Amino acid sequence: MRYNKVIKLISSTITQDDWGNEVEERNEREVFANENSIGSSEYYNAASQGLRPEVKFEIRSIEYAGEKEIKFDGDIYNIIQSQSLGAKTILTCEKVNGDV
């Protein structure tokens, strides 16, 4: 398979500004991925736990550093499951609702 989709892995850190207020800094970095489909049993099992998986991506494990969000086609998704399979990692994601 070719890694023909571009996703952005989003990491965030909390720092303090000059007045001591907590400020969230978000960093994005692009990686290539394969888009996979979500199986019906996987979808319904997740839905029974209150999750709504919408997209799944396969990336190289060496590129994943435990990020909790991705951006794809302008939308933000929470990573609800990451599964490491040796050289590749599968990220299952649900769309973030509201303003981000």
N, C-alpha and C positions, 0 to 999 in steps of 0.2 A: 504494500500500500504506500501511496505517496502521502506525504504530509503537505496537503495543498490548501489548508485553511489557515488563516492567521488569527490567533487569539491573543489577548493581552492578559497576562497574569498580574493581579493587583495585590500588592502588599501594603500594609499600613503600619505606621509607628506613631506612638503618642509622645510628643515632646512638650516642653513648656516654653511659652513666649517670655518676653522681657518682664511681664507683669505677673508671671506665675500661673497663667491660664494654660490649661491643657489644650494642645492643638494636634489634630490628627493630620499626619502627612501621608499621602497616598502616592505610591510609586507604581508605574506600569511598565512592563517589559513584554515585548512581542516574542512569541514562539510559534512555530509551525505545528499543526495538529491535523489529525484525521477526525472527521465528524462521524460518530456512530449513532445508530438508532437505539431507542429505548424500547426494550421488549415489553409486551403487555403484562406479563407476570411481574416484572421488575417495577413497572409503573403502579400496578395495583397494590403490591406489597408496600411500596413507599407511601402511597396514598393512605393506606390504613394507619400509618404513623404520622399523618398530617403533612407529608412532604409532597411536592409536585415536581418530579424530575421532568425537565423539558429538553435538555441537550446533554450529549455525552461526547467527550473528546478523548482521543488517545494522543499522548505526547511522550517524548523521550524522558525517561525517569531522571536523567541527569539535569534536565531543565526545570524540574519541579522542586521548589523549596518550601513547601507547606503553605502556599498562599491560600486564602479563604474565599477569594472572588476572582472572577474573570470578566473581561469585556469581549463581546462578540457581536459584530454588526451593529455597534452603537448601543447595545443593551448590556446591563450589568446582571451577572448571575452569581449566586452564592454556590460554592462548591459544597454539596451535601454528602459526597462520598468520594474518596480517592482510593484507588486500588492499585498497588504496585505489583507489576508482573515482570520482574526482572528489568529488562532494558526499557520497558514501556510502562506508563502509568495511565490509568483510565480515570477521568474526572467526570463525575455525574453532577449536573448543575440544575438549579431552579432559578427562575427569573426573579429579580428583586422588584417588588412593587413600590410605587411611589417615587418621589424625587430623590436622587442620589447626587 
